Amino acid sequence: MKFLTQDEARRICEKAIAFSKADECRVNLSGEREGNIRYANNAVSTAGLAEDTQLNVTVSFGKRVGSATINEFDDKSLEKAVRRAEDVARLAPENPEFLPNVTAQQYKATPTWNKNTAAIDPDYRAEVAFRSIEAARKANLKAAGFFDDTTSFQAHANSNGVFGYQELTSLGFTVTTRTEDGRGSGWAKRYANDAGKFDARAASAIAIEKALRSVDAKALEPGRYTVILEPDATSDMLNFMFGAFDARNADEGRSFLSKKGGGNRVGEKLYDEQVNVWADPWNPDVPVLPWDSASMLARERADIIKNGVVAGMDYTRYWAQKQGKRAIGRHGNVIMAGGTKSTEELIASTKKGVLVTRTWYIRMVDPQSQLLTGLTRDGTFYIENGKIKHPIKNFRFNESPVAMLNNIEELGKPVVVGGTNASFQMLLPAMKVRDFNFTSLSDAV
């Protein structure tokens, strides 16, 4: 893949727009190089490198919209794609919620590109797998994992003169280790923008320790317990909740943030005062594009929850206009304030409780209360007098993240828990929470 520079991307975008005879034209141009390596049963199974560059052009005649996508950028191909988009637009029904393209935007660059990650090559990926497999073998365990890294660029432009260009890098790693007899299982996940902050051995060591300690799990009666939830144990649950911070859904009565009689609950205290959450595209640990790809609006730092009070919600351009609100680019990350303690320090301050490494298979039960159900896995432990006493069988839980964030006893140090630069990222703390509702036991490890 030829990695297009800002000037090269601008020229291609401007050419495509110049070919258009429609009322408006918008172009998105992106390129990506993604490498990966996968291993299981202590052996590499697949490795690969995929590259692609593509351009999407969207045009409109009045409220009729059409799009076309290509991966060839000579003049003939660009014009053909534009004509195809125009043909589609002429046949399309009118969109009653159509809005014209945005006008001038100020995009302040975010630190989404890192030279260490961009330099990753097949030898680096092989070394990641080797280190993880070697550590598992030494502990007489079986390891399965996946490592992937991405270097990319994104550019967009429209016929109103808006243009943006950004380069991005990211990496992700997951590893599961199990005992030979399958009775013990451990897991770890890492994401990073900077490969210099990633350590395959350290991540694998955590999964190995969890696997060894989780053998011979004992049954603990289901019920409500004080729990220490590692960041990866809460990330998927909180994803459900923050996905509901949509003003339209709330205003139309389809959300836990809907107010009786209409409207939403911005300004209401729904959480413990310790809960402070915001979005910040320029955060160096979880940087994201400085614009929202759907609307092309510039992103801003924005409070979501402040001292337990709902401080802000996402508005599409259409809904913001309809409600008389100001629209900004939708958030690309979520950052939650925490404390300074490690998970180990939270354990040390717990008289009786349960440590949860990970939750999975989470499903919505009730959108109006955000009640979720799911399972723990890959290392669940009973805590007594500040120490892990023994492993316990996994649980099914029925719990709402809204209730969970009202029952916080203490917060740990925030860590990066997920996403890639081009999508959604989170910086979350470990949490000590009281009265977490475990409803039944699960025999799975």
C-alpha positions in Angstrom: 0.0 0.0 0.0 1.3 3.4 -0.9 0.8 5.5 2.2 -0.6 8.8 0.9 0.7 12.0 2.3 -1.6 14.9 3.2 -0.9 16.7 -0.1 -1.5 13.5 -2.1 -4.7 12.8 -0.3 -5.9 16.4 -0.7 -5.3 16.3 -4.5 -7.3 13.1 -4.9 -10.2 14.4 -2.8 -10.2 17.7 -4.7 -10.2 15.9 -8.1 -13.2 13.8 -7.1 -15.1 16.8 -5.9 -14.3 18.7 -9.1 -15.9 15.9 -11.2 -19.2 16.2 -9.4 -22.2 17.8 -11.0 -24.4 17.3 -7.9 -25.5 20.0 -5.4 -23.0 18.8 -2.9 -20.2 16.3 -2.8 -18.3 14.6 0.1 -15.2 12.4 -0.1 -13.7 10.0 2.4 -10.2 8.6 1.6 -8.5 6.0 3.8 -5.6 3.6 3.7 -4.7 0.8 6.2 -1.9 -1.7 6.7 -2.9 -4.4 9.3 -0.6 -7.1 10.4 -1.4 -10.0 12.7 -0.3 -13.2 14.2 -2.4 -15.9 15.9 -1.4 -18.9 18.0 -3.1 -21.7 19.9 -2.0 -24.8 21.8 1.5 -23.2 22.0 2.0 -23.0 18.3 1.5 -20.3 15.7 -1.5 -21.0 13.5 -1.8 -18.0 11.1 0.0 -14.8 10.4 -0.7 -12.2 7.8 -0.6 -8.7 6.4 -3.5 -6.9 4.7 -3.3 -3.6 2.9 -6.1 -1.5 1.4 -6.8 2.0 0.2 -10.2 3.1 -0.7 -12.3 6.2 -1.5 -16.0 6.7 -0.9 -17.8 9.6 -2.6 -21.2 10.7 -1.5 -23.3 13.2 -3.5 -26.7 14.8 -3.1 -29.3 16.4 -5.3 -31.6 18.2 -2.9 -32.5 15.5 -0.3 -31.6 12.6 -2.5 -28.2 11.0 -1.6 -26.0 8.4 -3.4 -22.6 6.9 -2.7 -20.0 4.8 -4.5 -16.6 3.3 -3.3 -13.5 2.6 -5.3 -9.8 1.6 -4.8 -8.4 3.1 -8.0 -7.5 6.8 -8.1 -6.7 7.7 -11.7 -8.8 10.4 -13.2 -11.0 8.0 -15.2 -11.8 5.8 -12.1 -12.5 8.8 -10.0 -14.9 10.3 -12.5 -16.6 6.9 -12.9 -17.2 6.6 -9.2 -18.6 10.1 -9.0 -21.0 9.4 -11.9 -22.1 6.2 -10.2 -22.9 8.0 -7.0 -24.9 10.6 -8.9 -26.9 7.9 -10.7 -27.7 6.3 -7.3 -28.7 9.7 -5.9 -31.1 10.4 -8.7 -32.9 7.1 -8.1 -32.9 7.4 -4.3 -36.0 8.5 -2.3 -35.7 11.8 -0.4 -34.2 11.6 3.1 -36.6 13.6 5.4 -33.7 14.1 7.9 -31.2 15.2 5.3 -28.8 18.1 6.2 -26.3 19.9 3.9 -22.6 19.2 4.4 -20.9 21.0 7.2 -19.0 24.2 6.5 -15.6 25.3 7.8 -14.2 23.2 10.7 -11.1 23.6 12.8 -9.4 20.2 13.3 -6.7 20.3 15.9 -4.4 17.3 15.3 -4.4 14.5 17.9 -1.5 12.3 18.8 -2.8 9.2 17.1 0.4 8.2 15.3 3.5 6.7 16.9 6.7 5.7 15.1 7.3 2.6 17.4 4.0 1.1 16.3 4.4 2.1 12.7 7.8 0.2 12.6 6.3 -3.1 13.7 7.2 -5.9 11.2 6.8 -9.7 10.9 9.8 -10.3 13.2 8.3 -8.2 15.9 5.0 -10.1 15.7 6.8 -13.4 15.8 8.7 -12.3 18.9 5.4 -11.4 20.6 4.0 -14.9 20.0 7.3 -16.5 21.0 7.5 -14.7 24.3 4.0 -15.6 25.2 4.3 -19.2 24.1 7.7 -19.6 25.8 6.3 -18.3 29.1 3.3 -20.6 29.0 5.5 -23.7 28.2 7.8 -23.0 31.2 4.7 -23.0 33.4 3.3 -26.2 31.8 0.4 -24.3 30.4 -1.2 -24.0 26.9 -1.5 -20.5 25.4 -3.7 -19.1 22.7 -3.5 -15.5 21.6 -3.9 -12.9 18.9 -1.7 -9.8 18.2 -2.6 -7.2 15.6 -1.2 -3.8 14.7 -2.5 -1.2 12.3 -0.9 1.8 10.6 -3.4 3.9 8.6 -4.4 7.4 7.4 -7.8 9.0 7.0 -8.7 12.0 5.0 -12.0 13.7 4.1 -13.2 16.7 2.2 -16.4 18.3 0.9 -17.5 20.8 -1.6 -17.8 23.4 1.1 -14.0 23.5 1.4 -13.7 21.3 4.5 -10.6 19.1 4.6 -9.0 16.9 7.3 -6.1 14.4 7.3 -4.7 12.3 10.1 -2.3 9.4 10.5 -3.0 6.6 13.0 -1.3 3.6 14.6 -2.6 1.1 17.2 -2.0 -2.4 18.5 -4.0 -5.0 20.3 -3.1 -8.2 22.1 -5.2 -10.9 23.9 -3.9 -14.1 25.5 -5.7 -17.0 27.2 -3.6 -19.6 29.1 -5.0 -22.9 30.4 -3.8 -25.8 32.4 -3.3 -29.1 30.6 -6.5 -30.5 32.3 -8.5 -27.4 31.5 -9.4 -26.7 35.1 -7.5 -23.4 35.3 -7.8 -20.5 32.9 -6.3 -17.0 32.8 -6.6 -14.1 30.4 -5.1 -10.7 29.7 -5.7 -8.0 27.1 -3.7 -5.0 26.1 -4.2 -2.1 23.7 -1.7 0.7 23.0 -1.0 3.6 20.6 2.7 3.3 21.4 4.4 -0.1 21.0 7.0 1.1 23.4 4.4 0.8 26.2 3.5 -2.8 25.3 5.1 -5.8 27.0 4.0 -9.2 25.7 5.8 -11.0 28.6 4.2 -8.9 31.3 0.7 -9.4 29.8 1.3 -13.2 29.5 2.6 -13.4 33.0 -0.7 -12.1 34.3 -2.7 -14.7 32.3 -0.3 -17.4 33.5 -0.7 -16.4 37.2 -4.5 -16.4 36.9 -4.5 -19.8 35.2 -2.3 -21.4 37.9 -4.3 -19.8 40.7 -7.8 -20.7 39.3 -7.4 -24.5 39.6 -9.7 -26.3 41.9 -12.3 -23.5 42.1 -14.8 -23.8 44.9 -18.5 -23.0 44.7 -19.6 -19.9 46.5 -23.3 -19.3 47.1 -24.8 -16.8 44.6 -25.9 -13.5 46.1 -24.8 -9.9 46.5 -21.1 -9.4 47.2 -18.5 -6.7 47.5 -16.5 -7.1 44.3 -13.3 -5.8 42.8 -13.8 -5.5 39.1 -10.7 -5.2 37.0 -11.1 -2.6 34.2 -11.7 -5.3 31.6 -14.5 -6.6 33.8 -16.4 -3.3 33.5 -15.5 -2.1 30.0 -18.2 -4.1 28.1 -20.8 -3.2 30.7 -20.0 0.5 30.5 -20.0 0.3 26.7 -23.7 -0.6 26.8 -24.4 2.3 29.1 -22.4 5.0 27.3 -23.9 3.8 24.0 -27.3 4.9 25.5 -26.1 8.5 25.9 -27.9 9.4 22.8 -30.1 12.5 23.1 -32.7 11.4 20.6 -33.3 8.0 22.1 -33.7 9.7 25.5 -35.9 12.4 24.3 -38.2 9.9 22.5 -38.5 7.7 25.6 -36.3 4.8 24.6 -33.6 5.0 27.2 -32.7 4.9 30.9 -31.9 8.6 30.4 -35.5 9.4 29.3 -37.4 11.7 31.6 -41.1 11.0 32.4 -43.2 13.4 30.4 -40.5 13.9 27.7 -37.0 15.1 27.5 -33.8 13.7 28.9 -32.1 13.6 32.3 -29.1 15.9 31.7 -28.5 17.8 34.9 -29.8 15.0 37.1 -27.6 13.2 39.7 -27.8 9.5 38.7 -24.4 8.2 40.0 -22.1 8.3 43.0 -20.3 11.6 43.4 -17.0 9.8 42.7 -18.0 9.2 39.1 -16.4 11.7 36.7 -16.4 10.8 33.0 -15.4 12.8 30.0 -14.2 12.6 26.4 -10.9 14.1 25.2 -9.6 13.4 21.7 -6.1 14.7 22.7 -5.6 12.4 25.7 -2.2 10.8 24.9 -3.2 7.3 26.2 -6.4 7.0 24.2 -6.1 9.5 21.3 -8.7 9.5 18.6 -9.5 11.3 15.3 -10.1 15.0 15.9 -13.4 14.7 13.9 -16.5 12.5 14.0 -16.3 10.5 10.7 -20.1 10.4 10.4 -20.8 14.1 10.6 -17.3 15.6 9.8 -17.8 17.9 12.9 -14.8 18.7 15.0 -14.6 16.9 18.3 -14.1 18.7 21.6 -13.3 17.8 25.1 -16.7 17.2 26.8 -17.9 16.2 30.2 -20.3 13.2 30.2 -20.7 12.7 33.9 -19.5 15.2 36.5 -19.6 14.4 40.2 -22.3 11.9 39.5 -24.5 14.3 37.5 -25.3 13.6 33.8 -23.4 16.4 32.1 -23.8 15.8 28.4 -25.2 13.6 25.7 -24.6 12.9 22.0 -26.6 14.9 19.5 -26.6 14.2 15.8 -26.7 17.3 13.6 -30.3 16.6 12.7 -31.5 16.2 16.3 -29.5 19.1 17.6 -31.1 21.3 15.0 -34.5 20.0 15.8 -34.0 20.5 19.6 -32.2 23.9 19.3 -29.0 22.4 20.6 -25.4 22.8 19.5 -24.0 19.7 17.8 -20.3 18.6 18.2 -18.6 15.6 16.8 -19.6 12.4 18.6 -17.1 11.2 21.2 -14.4 8.8 20.2 -13.3 7.9 23.7 -14.4 7.7 27.3 -12.2 8.6 30.2 -13.2 7.9 33.8 -11.4 9.4 36.7 -10.0 7.1 39.3 -7.5 7.0 42.2 -3.9 5.9 42.6 -4.3 2.4 43.9 -3.5 -0.8 42.0 -5.8 -3.7 41.9 -3.6 -5.4 44.5 -4.0 -2.5 46.9 -7.8 -2.6 46.4 -7.7 -6.3 47.4 -5.5 -5.5 50.4 -8.2 -3.2 51.8 -11.1 -5.7 51.3 -12.2 -7.8 54.3 -14.5 -10.1 52.2 -15.2 -10.0 48.6 -14.8 -11.4 45.0 -12.2 -10.5 42.5 -13.5 -10.5 38.8 -10.9 -10.7 36.0 -13.3 -10.5 33.1 -17.0 -10.5 32.1 -18.3 -11.8 28.8 -21.4 -12.8 26.9 -23.1 -9.7 28.1 -26.7 -9.1 27.0 -29.3 -6.4 27.6 -32.2 -7.4 29.8 -34.0 -4.0 30.2 -32.9 -0.9 28.3 -35.0 1.3 30.6 -32.8 0.4 33.6 -29.7 -0.7 31.7 -30.1 -4.1 33.4 -27.5 -6.5 31.9 -26.8 -10.2 32.3 -23.5 -11.9 31.7 -20.8 -14.3 33.0 -17.5 -14.0 34.8 -14.6 -16.1 33.4 -10.8 -16.7 33.3 -10.1 -16.1 36.9 -12.6 -15.4 39.7 -11.4 -15.4 43.3 -12.6 -15.1 46.8 -11.0 -12.4 49.0 -10.7 -12.6 52.7 -8.8 -10.3 55.1 -7.1 -8.5 52.2 -5.8 -11.6 50.5 -7.0 -13.9 47.7 -8.0 -17.0 49.7 -9.0 -19.4 46.8 -10.5 -19.5 43.3 -14.2 -19.8 43.0 -16.5 -21.0 40.3 -17.7 -18.5 37.8 -21.0 -16.7 38.2 -23.8 -15.4 36.1 -24.7 -11.9 37.1 -27.7 -9.6 36.6 -26.6 -6.0 37.2 -27.0 -2.5 35.9 -24.0 -0.4 35.3 -26.1 2.5 36.6 -26.6 0.7 39.9 -22.9 -0.4 39.9 -21.7 3.2 39.6 -23.9 4.1 42.6 -22.3 1.5 44.8 -18.7 2.4 44.4 -16.5 2.1 47.5 -13.2 2.9 45.9 -11.6 3.4 42.5 -8.2 2.3 41.3 -5.8 3.7 38.8 -7.2 4.1 35.3 -5.8 2.0 32.5 -6.4 1.6 28.7 -8.9 -1.1 28.2 -9.9 -1.2 24.5 -10.5 0.1 21.1 -8.4 1.3 18.2 -7.5 4.8 17.2 -10.2 5.0 14.6 -13.0 3.8 16.8 -13.9 3.7 20.5 -11.4 3.7 23.3 -11.8 3.7 27.1 -9.6 4.6 30.0 -11.1 3.0 33.1 -10.1 2.3 36.7 -10.5 -0.9 38.6 -13.5 -0.6 40.9 -14.5 -1.8 44.4 -18.3 -2.1 44.3 -20.7 -3.3 47.0 -23.8 -5.4 46.5 -22.9 -6.7 43.0 -25.6 -9.2 42.1 -24.5 -12.8 41.3 -27.5 -14.9 40.4 -26.3 -18.4 39.7 -23.1 -20.5 39.2 -21.4 -21.4 36.0 -19.2 -24.5 35.5 -17.2 -23.0 32.7 -13.7 -21.9 33.5 
